[in-house]
């Protein structure tokens, strides 16, 4: 996580990688349309999980997938 003057800064690489992993899985499983439009719902889940403290991209992606499949958020 990047920290500057006591403020948390979004690590776009971790969030971007986690989103890519999760969206690829969800597209292949048919739960997201097969296009390259960003899913706002999935991105919101990934960002919320990141802000809650998860910084591992694979764990982040797996948790986001589970939440997305459950229909939460």
Jmol script that loads the backbone (N, CA, C; Angstrom):
load data "model"
ATOM      1  N   UNK A   1       0.851  -1.165   0.000  1.00  0.00           N
ATOM      2  CA  UNK A   1       0.000   0.000   0.000  1.00  0.00           C
ATOM      3  C   UNK A   1       0.900   1.231   0.000  1.00  0.00           C
ATOM      4  N   UNK A   2       0.543   2.208  -0.749  1.00  0.00           N
ATOM      5  CA  UNK A   2       1.290   3.450  -0.790  1.00  0.00           C
ATOM      6  C   UNK A   2       0.802   4.374   0.318  1.00  0.00           C
ATOM      7  N   UNK A   3       1.709   4.995   1.029  1.00  0.00           N
ATOM      8  CA  UNK A   3       1.346   5.922   2.102  1.00  0.00           C
ATOM      9  C   UNK A   3       2.095   7.216   1.891  1.00  0.00           C
ATOM     10  N   UNK A   4       1.387   8.326   1.965  1.00  0.00           N
ATOM     11  CA  UNK A   4       2.015   9.632   1.815  1.00  0.00           C
ATOM     12  C   UNK A   4       1.393  10.579   2.820  1.00  0.00           C
ATOM     13  N   UNK A   5       2.229  11.095   3.754  1.00  0.00           N
ATOM     14  CA  UNK A   5       1.773  12.051   4.767  1.00  0.00           C
ATOM     15  C   UNK A   5       0.546  11.570   5.527  1.00  0.00           C
ATOM     16  N   UNK A   6       0.539  10.289   5.868  1.00  0.00           N
ATOM     17  CA  UNK A   6      -0.553   9.752   6.665  1.00  0.00           C
ATOM     18  C   UNK A   6      -1.825   9.458   5.894  1.00  0.00           C
ATOM     19  N   UNK A   7      -1.838   9.647   4.595  1.00  0.00           N
ATOM     20  CA  UNK A   7      -3.032   9.394   3.797  1.00  0.00           C
ATOM     21  C   UNK A   7      -2.845   8.106   3.003  1.00  0.00           C
ATOM     22  N   UNK A   8      -3.884   7.289   2.936  1.00  0.00           N
ATOM     23  CA  UNK A   8      -3.822   6.082   2.112  1.00  0.00           C
ATOM     24  C   UNK A   8      -4.057   6.467   0.673  1.00  0.00           C
ATOM     25  N   UNK A   9      -3.230   5.929  -0.205  1.00  0.00           N
ATOM     26  CA  UNK A   9      -3.357   6.182  -1.628  1.00  0.00           C
ATOM     27  C   UNK A   9      -3.688   4.856  -2.298  1.00  0.00           C
ATOM     28  N   UNK A  10      -4.580   4.860  -3.233  1.00  0.00           N
ATOM     29  CA  UNK A  10      -4.998   3.647  -3.908  1.00  0.00           C
ATOM     30  C   UNK A  10      -3.859   3.091  -4.749  1.00  0.00           C
ATOM     31  N   UNK A  11      -3.477   1.853  -4.517  1.00  0.00           N
ATOM     32  CA  UNK A  11      -2.454   1.179  -5.305  1.00  0.00           C
ATOM     33  C   UNK A  11      -3.142   0.621  -6.550  1.00  0.00           C
ATOM     34  N   UNK A  12      -3.045   1.354  -7.643  1.00  0.00           N
ATOM     35  CA  UNK A  12      -3.800   1.000  -8.848  1.00  0.00           C
ATOM     36  C   UNK A  12      -3.345  -0.312  -9.464  1.00  0.00           C
ATOM     37  N   UNK A  13      -2.086  -0.695  -9.241  1.00  0.00           N
ATOM     38  CA  UNK A  13      -1.610  -1.946  -9.812  1.00  0.00           C
ATOM     39  C   UNK A  13      -2.308  -3.144  -9.173  1.00  0.00           C
ATOM     40  N   UNK A  14      -2.394  -3.163  -7.849  1.00  0.00           N
ATOM     41  CA  UNK A  14      -3.046  -4.274  -7.146  1.00  0.00           C
ATOM     42  C   UNK A  14      -4.532  -4.307  -7.481  1.00  0.00           C
ATOM     43  N   UNK A  15      -5.180  -3.165  -7.437  1.00  0.00           N
ATOM     44  CA  UNK A  15      -6.613  -3.105  -7.739  1.00  0.00           C
ATOM     45  C   UNK A  15      -6.865  -3.499  -9.201  1.00  0.00           C
ATOM     46  N   UNK A  16      -6.063  -2.996 -10.107  1.00  0.00           N
ATOM     47  CA  UNK A  16      -6.223  -3.318 -11.524  1.00  0.00           C
ATOM     48  C   UNK A  16      -6.018  -4.795 -11.806  1.00  0.00           C
ATOM     49  N   UNK A  17      -4.986  -5.384 -11.216  1.00  0.00           N
ATOM     50  CA  UNK A  17      -4.726  -6.812 -11.412  1.00  0.00           C
ATOM     51  C   UNK A  17      -5.849  -7.662 -10.824  1.00  0.00           C
ATOM     52  N   UNK A  18      -6.292  -7.314  -9.627  1.00  0.00           N
ATOM     53  CA  UNK A  18      -7.376  -8.069  -8.991  1.00  0.00           C
ATOM     54  C   UNK A  18      -8.659  -7.967  -9.812  1.00  0.00           C
ATOM     55  N   UNK A  19      -8.949  -6.764 -10.314  1.00  0.00           N
ATOM     56  CA  UNK A  19     -10.145  -6.594 -11.152  1.00  0.00           C
ATOM     57  C   UNK A  19     -10.030  -7.446 -12.417  1.00  0.00           C
ATOM     58  N   UNK A  20      -8.852  -7.435 -13.041  1.00  0.00           N
ATOM     59  CA  UNK A  20      -8.653  -8.209 -14.277  1.00  0.00           C
ATOM     60  C   UNK A  20      -8.842  -9.697 -14.036  1.00  0.00           C
ATOM     61  N   UNK A  21      -8.306 -10.207 -12.945  1.00  0.00           N
ATOM     62  CA  UNK A  21      -8.453 -11.624 -12.617  1.00  0.00           C
ATOM     63  C   UNK A  21      -9.924 -11.969 -12.381  1.00  0.00           C
ATOM     64  N   UNK A  22     -10.588 -11.159 -11.567  1.00  0.00           N
ATOM     65  CA  UNK A  22     -11.994 -11.424 -11.237  1.00  0.00           C
ATOM     66  C   UNK A  22     -12.900 -11.294 -12.460  1.00  0.00           C
ATOM     67  N   UNK A  23     -12.709 -10.247 -13.242  1.00  0.00           N
ATOM     68  CA  UNK A  23     -13.574 -10.052 -14.412  1.00  0.00           C
ATOM     69  C   UNK A  23     -13.348 -11.134 -15.460  1.00  0.00           C
ATOM     70  N   UNK A  24     -12.111 -11.583 -15.616  1.00  0.00           N
ATOM     71  CA  UNK A  24     -11.828 -12.663 -16.567  1.00  0.00           C
ATOM     72  C   UNK A  24     -12.562 -13.937 -16.146  1.00  0.00           C
ATOM     73  N   UNK A  25     -12.486 -14.276 -14.870  1.00  0.00           N
ATOM     74  CA  UNK A  25     -13.197 -15.452 -14.367  1.00  0.00           C
ATOM     75  C   UNK A  25     -14.707 -15.312 -14.575  1.00  0.00           C
ATOM     76  N   UNK A  26     -15.254 -14.167 -14.191  1.00  0.00           N
ATOM     77  CA  UNK A  26     -16.700 -13.970 -14.283  1.00  0.00           C
ATOM     78  C   UNK A  26     -17.179 -13.942 -15.730  1.00  0.00           C
ATOM     79  N   UNK A  27     -16.371 -13.446 -16.647  1.00  0.00           N
ATOM     80  CA  UNK A  27     -16.739 -13.475 -18.068  1.00  0.00           C
ATOM     81  C   UNK A  27     -16.732 -14.904 -18.587  1.00  0.00           C
ATOM     82  N   UNK A  28     -15.696 -15.661 -18.233  1.00  0.00           N
ATOM     83  CA  UNK A  28     -15.597 -17.052 -18.697  1.00  0.00           C
ATOM     84  C   UNK A  28     -16.717 -17.923 -18.128  1.00  0.00           C
ATOM     85  N   UNK A  29     -17.193 -17.580 -16.925  1.00  0.00           N
ATOM     86  CA  UNK A  29     -18.270 -18.358 -16.320  1.00  0.00           C
ATOM     87  C   UNK A  29     -19.653 -17.865 -16.752  1.00  0.00           C
ATOM     88  N   UNK A  30     -19.692 -16.790 -17.560  1.00  0.00           N
ATOM     89  CA  UNK A  30     -20.950 -16.289 -18.092  1.00  0.00           C
ATOM     90  C   UNK A  30     -21.696 -15.338 -17.167  1.00  0.00           C
ATOM     91  N   UNK A  31     -21.068 -14.903 -16.089  1.00  0.00           N
ATOM     92  CA  UNK A  31     -21.739 -14.020 -15.144  1.00  0.00           C
ATOM     93  C   UNK A  31     -21.579 -12.543 -15.487  1.00  0.00           C
ATOM     94  N   UNK A  32     -20.649 -12.237 -16.371  1.00  0.00           N
ATOM     95  CA  UNK A  32     -20.471 -10.885 -16.902  1.00  0.00           C
ATOM     96  C   UNK A  32     -20.569 -10.978 -18.415  1.00  0.00           C
ATOM     97  N   UNK A  33     -21.096  -9.950 -19.075  1.00  0.00           N
ATOM     98  CA  UNK A  33     -21.152  -9.970 -20.528  1.00  0.00           C
ATOM     99  C   UNK A  33     -19.754 -10.048 -21.125  1.00  0.00           C
ATOM    100  N   UNK A  34     -19.652 -10.685 -22.275  1.00  0.00           N
ATOM    101  CA  UNK A  34     -18.351 -10.866 -22.930  1.00  0.00           C
ATOM    102  C   UNK A  34     -17.991  -9.632 -23.748  1.00  0.00           C
ATOM    103  N   UNK A  35     -17.740  -8.530 -23.050  1.00  0.00           N
ATOM    104  CA  UNK A  35     -17.295  -7.293 -23.695  1.00  0.00           C
ATOM    105  C   UNK A  35     -16.241  -6.658 -22.800  1.00  0.00           C
ATOM    106  N   UNK A  36     -15.705  -5.572 -23.213  1.00  0.00           N
ATOM    107  CA  UNK A  36     -14.622  -4.960 -22.457  1.00  0.00           C
ATOM    108  C   UNK A  36     -15.072  -3.722 -21.690  1.00  0.00           C
ATOM    109  N   UNK A  37     -16.349  -3.672 -21.356  1.00  0.00           N
ATOM    110  CA  UNK A  37     -16.891  -2.577 -20.554  1.00  0.00           C
ATOM    111  C   UNK A  37     -16.636  -2.901 -19.084  1.00  0.00           C
ATOM    112  N   UNK A  38     -16.138  -1.931 -18.345  1.00  0.00           N
ATOM    113  CA  UNK A  38     -15.845  -2.126 -16.923  1.00  0.00           C
ATOM    114  C   UNK A  38     -17.142  -2.307 -16.144  1.00  0.00           C
ATOM    115  N   UNK A  39     -17.181  -3.316 -15.300  1.00  0.00           N
ATOM    116  CA  UNK A  39     -18.326  -3.555 -14.430  1.00  0.00           C
ATOM    117  C   UNK A  39     -18.168  -2.675 -13.199  1.00  0.00           C
ATOM    118  N   UNK A  40     -19.013  -1.671 -13.075  1.00  0.00           N
ATOM    119  CA  UNK A  40     -18.945  -0.767 -11.928  1.00  0.00           C
ATOM    120  C   UNK A  40     -19.158  -1.522 -10.624  1.00  0.00           C
ATOM    121  N   UNK A  41     -20.047  -2.484 -10.637  1.00  0.00           N
ATOM    122  CA  UNK A  41     -20.345  -3.252  -9.424  1.00  0.00           C
ATOM    123  C   UNK A  41     -19.111  -4.034  -8.967  1.00  0.00           C
ATOM    124  N   UNK A  42     -18.458  -4.719  -9.898  1.00  0.00           N
ATOM    125  CA  UNK A  42     -17.272  -5.499  -9.554  1.00  0.00           C
ATOM    126  C   UNK A  42     -16.134  -4.589  -9.105  1.00  0.00           C
ATOM    127  N   UNK A  43     -15.943  -3.485  -9.797  1.00  0.00           N
ATOM    128  CA  UNK A  43     -14.882  -2.548  -9.424  1.00  0.00           C
ATOM    129  C   UNK A  43     -15.126  -1.978  -8.026  1.00  0.00           C
ATOM    130  N   UNK A  44     -16.358  -1.667  -7.708  1.00  0.00           N
ATOM    131  CA  UNK A  44     -16.701  -1.161  -6.376  1.00  0.00           C
ATOM    132  C   UNK A  44     -16.353  -2.189  -5.306  1.00  0.00           C
ATOM    133  N   UNK A  45     -16.659  -3.443  -5.566  1.00  0.00           N
ATOM    134  CA  UNK A  45     -16.347  -4.512  -4.613  1.00  0.00           C
ATOM    135  C   UNK A  45     -14.846  -4.611  -4.391  1.00  0.00           C
ATOM    136  N   UNK A  46     -14.077  -4.603  -5.479  1.00  0.00           N
ATOM    137  CA  UNK A  46     -12.621  -4.720  -5.381  1.00  0.00           C
ATOM    138  C   UNK A  46     -12.042  -3.546  -4.581  1.00  0.00           C
ATOM    139  N   UNK A  47     -12.482  -2.342  -4.874  1.00  0.00           N
ATOM    140  CA  UNK A  47     -11.970  -1.157  -4.182  1.00  0.00           C
ATOM    141  C   UNK A  47     -12.343  -1.190  -2.701  1.00  0.00           C
ATOM    142  N   UNK A  48     -13.573  -1.585  -2.389  1.00  0.00           N
ATOM    143  CA  UNK A  48     -13.988  -1.672  -0.985  1.00  0.00           C
ATOM    144  C   UNK A  48     -13.154  -2.687  -0.218  1.00  0.00           C
ATOM    145  N   UNK A  49     -12.889  -3.827  -0.831  1.00  0.00           N
ATOM    146  CA  UNK A  49     -12.065  -4.840  -0.182  1.00  0.00           C
ATOM    147  C   UNK A  49     -10.641  -4.343   0.008  1.00  0.00           C
ATOM    148  N   UNK A  50     -10.119  -3.632  -0.976  1.00  0.00           N
ATOM    149  CA  UNK A  50      -8.777  -3.072  -0.865  1.00  0.00           C
ATOM    150  C   UNK A  50      -8.704  -2.082   0.289  1.00  0.00           C
ATOM    151  N   UNK A  51      -9.696  -1.225   0.374  1.00  0.00           N
ATOM    152  CA  UNK A  51      -9.712  -0.233   1.449  1.00  0.00           C
ATOM    153  C   UNK A  51      -9.935  -0.866   2.820  1.00  0.00           C
ATOM    154  N   UNK A  52     -10.496  -2.059   2.861  1.00  0.00           N
ATOM    155  CA  UNK A  52     -10.670  -2.731   4.146  1.00  0.00           C
ATOM    156  C   UNK A  52      -9.392  -3.424   4.607  1.00  0.00           C
ATOM    157  N   UNK A  53      -8.350  -3.394   3.762  1.00  0.00           N
ATOM    158  CA  UNK A  53      -7.055  -3.893   4.206  1.00  0.00           C
ATOM    159  C   UNK A  53      -6.454  -5.018   3.394  1.00  0.00           C
ATOM    160  N   UNK A  54      -7.179  -5.579   2.451  1.00  0.00           N
ATOM    161  CA  UNK A  54      -6.634  -6.679   1.647  1.00  0.00           C
ATOM    162  C   UNK A  54      -5.769  -6.113   0.518  1.00  0.00           C
ATOM    163  N   UNK A  55      -4.494  -6.521   0.482  1.00  0.00           N
ATOM    164  CA  UNK A  55      -3.576  -5.999  -0.530  1.00  0.00           C
ATOM    165  C   UNK A  55      -3.014  -7.093  -1.442  1.00  0.00           C
ATOM    166  N   UNK A  56      -3.366  -8.345  -1.187  1.00  0.00           N
ATOM    167  CA  UNK A  56      -2.928  -9.444  -2.043  1.00  0.00           C
ATOM    168  C   UNK A  56      -3.895  -9.575  -3.206  1.00  0.00           C
ATOM    169  N   UNK A  57      -3.401  -9.440  -4.431  1.00  0.00           N
ATOM    170  CA  UNK A  57      -4.298  -9.378  -5.585  1.00  0.00           C
ATOM    171  C   UNK A  57      -5.099 -10.661  -5.805  1.00  0.00           C
ATOM    172  N   UNK A  58      -4.525 -11.825  -5.500  1.00  0.00           N
ATOM    173  CA  UNK A  58      -5.273 -13.067  -5.683  1.00  0.00           C
ATOM    174  C   UNK A  58      -6.380 -13.223  -4.638  1.00  0.00           C
ATOM    175  N   UNK A  59      -6.064 -12.905  -3.387  1.00  0.00           N
ATOM    176  CA  UNK A  59      -7.095 -12.948  -2.341  1.00  0.00           C
ATOM    177  C   UNK A  59      -8.176 -11.915  -2.623  1.00  0.00           C
ATOM    178  N   UNK A  60      -7.751 -10.755  -3.073  1.00  0.00           N
ATOM    179  CA  UNK A  60      -8.690  -9.683  -3.402  1.00  0.00           C
ATOM    180  C   UNK A  60      -9.639 -10.130  -4.507  1.00  0.00           C
ATOM    181  N   UNK A  61      -9.089 -10.727  -5.552  1.00  0.00           N
ATOM    182  CA  UNK A  61      -9.908 -11.198  -6.668  1.00  0.00           C
ATOM    183  C   UNK A  61     -10.868 -12.298  -6.219  1.00  0.00           C
ATOM    184  N   UNK A  62     -10.373 -13.253  -5.441  1.00  0.00           N
ATOM    185  CA  UNK A  62     -11.229 -14.355  -4.997  1.00  0.00           C
ATOM    186  C   UNK A  62     -12.364 -13.878  -4.097  1.00  0.00           C
ATOM    187  N   UNK A  63     -12.066 -12.967  -3.199  1.00  0.00           N
ATOM    188  CA  UNK A  63     -13.129 -12.429  -2.335  1.00  0.00           C
ATOM    189  C   UNK A  63     -14.138 -11.619  -3.137  1.00  0.00           C
ATOM    190  N   UNK A  64     -13.656 -10.852  -4.108  1.00  0.00           N
ATOM    191  CA  UNK A  64     -14.557 -10.058  -4.956  1.00  0.00           C
ATOM    192  C   UNK A  64     -15.469 -10.976  -5.768  1.00  0.00           C
ATOM    193  N   UNK A  65     -14.919 -12.059  -6.284  1.00  0.00           N
ATOM    194  CA  UNK A  65     -15.726 -13.027  -7.038  1.00  0.00           C
ATOM    195  C   UNK A  65     -16.812 -13.608  -6.143  1.00  0.00           C
ATOM    196  N   UNK A  66     -16.444 -14.006  -4.936  1.00  0.00           N
ATOM    197  CA  UNK A  66     -17.420 -14.603  -4.012  1.00  0.00           C
ATOM    198  C   UNK A  66     -18.541 -13.624  -3.688  1.00  0.00           C
ATOM    199  N   UNK A  67     -18.189 -12.383  -3.421  1.00  0.00           N
ATOM    200  CA  UNK A  67     -19.201 -11.364  -3.108  1.00  0.00           C
ATOM    201  C   UNK A  67     -20.083 -11.097  -4.327  1.00  0.00           C
ATOM    202  N   UNK A  68     -19.471 -10.995  -5.505  1.00  0.00           N
ATOM    203  CA  UNK A  68     -20.220 -10.744  -6.731  1.00  0.00           C
ATOM    204  C   UNK A  68     -21.211 -11.879  -6.988  1.00  0.00           C
ATOM    205  N   UNK A  69     -20.758 -13.116  -6.807  1.00  0.00           N
ATOM    206  CA  UNK A  69     -21.639 -14.260  -7.050  1.00  0.00           C
ATOM    207  C   UNK A  69     -22.784 -14.348  -6.050  1.00  0.00           C
ATOM    208  N   UNK A  70     -22.562 -13.871  -4.837  1.00  0.00           N
ATOM    209  CA  UNK A  70     -23.614 -13.881  -3.827  1.00  0.00           C
ATOM    210  C   UNK A  70     -24.629 -12.765  -4.041  1.00  0.00           C
ATOM    211  N   UNK A  71     -24.282 -11.801  -4.909  1.00  0.00           N
ATOM    212  CA  UNK A  71     -25.201 -10.729  -5.199  1.00  0.00           C
ATOM    213  C   UNK A  71     -25.171  -9.613  -4.189  1.00  0.00           C
ATOM    214  N   UNK A  72     -24.157  -9.574  -3.336  1.00  0.00           N
ATOM    215  CA  UNK A  72     -24.032  -8.513  -2.357  1.00  0.00           C
ATOM    216  C   UNK A  72     -23.468  -7.272  -3.023  1.00  0.00           C
ATOM    217  N   UNK A  73     -23.642  -6.135  -2.365  1.00  0.00           N
ATOM    218  CA  UNK A  73     -23.173  -4.788  -2.773  1.00  0.00           C
ATOM    219  C   UNK A  73     -23.927  -4.289  -3.963  1.00  0.00           C
TER     220      UNK A  73
END
end "model"
wireframe off; spacefill off
backbone 0.3
color backbone group
